[in-house]
Amino acid sequence: MEVQQAADKLLKLSPSVRVVTICDMNGKVLFSERSSRVKMLLSKQESKMSLQNAARGWKVRKKLEKKLGACKYVLAEYGNVKRITMPAGANHLLFITTTSSFDHKKVVNRVRTFR
């Protein structure tokens, strides 16, 4: 599925879906789209740092994969938002942020239909 189409489907899933970002395994942003209703909470530098940290964490999970199985997703729940990190193919990560009250399983299940 084309990246733009996947992002649009996720953003249309609910007004609670804030931002959809795809990055490489080093946290370099390849694509990002946000809902028009969203006020960004982090600066560009803070967002970059957050993505890089999440990408590093994903690399650690990959090293444990033989023993634990493949990581399906990671959820970080903050006071203001939830951030869902999922694999997007072998070399990319998908980051979706939602409102803190949104049921993240709706996003996870939707992404799984893309494969």
C-alpha positions in Angstrom: 0.0 0.0 0.0 1.3 3.4 -0.8 2.5 5.4 2.2 0.3 8.4 1.5 -2.8 6.2 1.3 -2.0 4.4 4.5 -1.4 7.6 6.4 -4.7 9.0 5.1 -6.6 5.9 6.2 -5.1 6.2 9.7 -5.8 9.9 10.0 -9.4 9.3 8.9 -9.8 6.5 11.4 -10.7 8.9 14.1 -10.3 12.6 15.0 -8.2 11.2 17.9 -5.4 10.2 15.5 -3.0 13.1 15.6 0.2 12.4 13.6 1.4 9.5 11.3 5.2 9.3 10.7 7.4 6.8 8.9 11.1 6.8 9.6 14.1 4.6 8.9 15.8 2.5 11.5 17.9 5.5 12.6 14.9 7.8 13.2 15.3 9.8 10.0 11.8 11.0 8.9 10.8 9.8 5.5 7.2 10.8 5.6 5.0 12.6 8.1 1.4 13.9 8.1 -0.7 15.4 10.8 -4.3 16.0 11.3 -5.3 19.6 10.5 -6.9 19.8 14.0 -3.6 19.1 15.7 -1.4 21.6 17.6 2.1 20.2 17.7 3.3 19.6 21.3 7.0 19.1 20.6 9.5 21.2 18.7 11.1 19.7 15.5 14.2 19.0 17.5 12.3 17.3 20.3 10.3 15.2 17.8 13.6 14.2 16.1 15.1 13.2 19.4 12.0 11.2 20.3 12.0 9.3 17.0 15.8 8.5 17.3 15.3 7.2 20.8 12.4 5.0 19.7 14.4 3.7 16.7 17.3 2.8 19.0 14.8 0.9 21.3 13.5 -1.0 18.3 17.0 -2.1 17.4 17.4 -3.5 20.9 14.1 -5.4 20.5 15.3 -6.9 17.2 18.3 -8.3 19.0 16.0 -10.1 21.5 13.6 -11.4 18.7 15.0 -14.9 18.6 14.1 -15.5 22.2 11.0 -13.4 22.6 9.5 -13.4 19.1 9.0 -10.4 16.9 7.8 -7.2 18.5 4.4 -6.3 17.1 4.1 -2.8 18.5 5.2 -0.6 21.4 2.9 1.8 23.2 4.1 4.8 25.1 1.3 6.5 27.0 1.8 10.0 28.2 -0.5 12.4 30.0 -1.4 14.2 26.7 -0.9 11.6 24.0 -0.2 7.9 23.1 2.5 7.0 20.7 2.3 3.7 18.9 5.5 2.4 17.3 5.1 -0.5 14.7 7.3 -2.0 12.1 6.7 -0.8 8.5 8.4 -3.4 6.5 11.9 -4.6 7.3 13.7 -1.3 7.4 11.2 1.3 8.5 9.1 2.2 11.6 5.6 3.6 11.7 4.8 6.1 14.5 1.2 7.1 15.2 0.2 9.5 17.9 -3.3 9.7 19.3 -5.1 11.4 22.1 -4.4 9.8 25.4 -8.0 8.5 25.7 -8.2 6.8 22.3 -8.2 3.0 22.1 -4.8 2.3 20.6 -5.9 -1.2 19.5 -8.1 0.4 16.8 -4.9 1.8 15.2 -2.9 -1.4 15.7 -5.7 -3.5 14.1 -6.0 -1.0 11.2 -2.3 -1.1 10.4 -2.4 -4.9 10.4 -4.9 -4.8 7.5 -2.3 -3.0 5.4 0.0 -6.0 5.2 
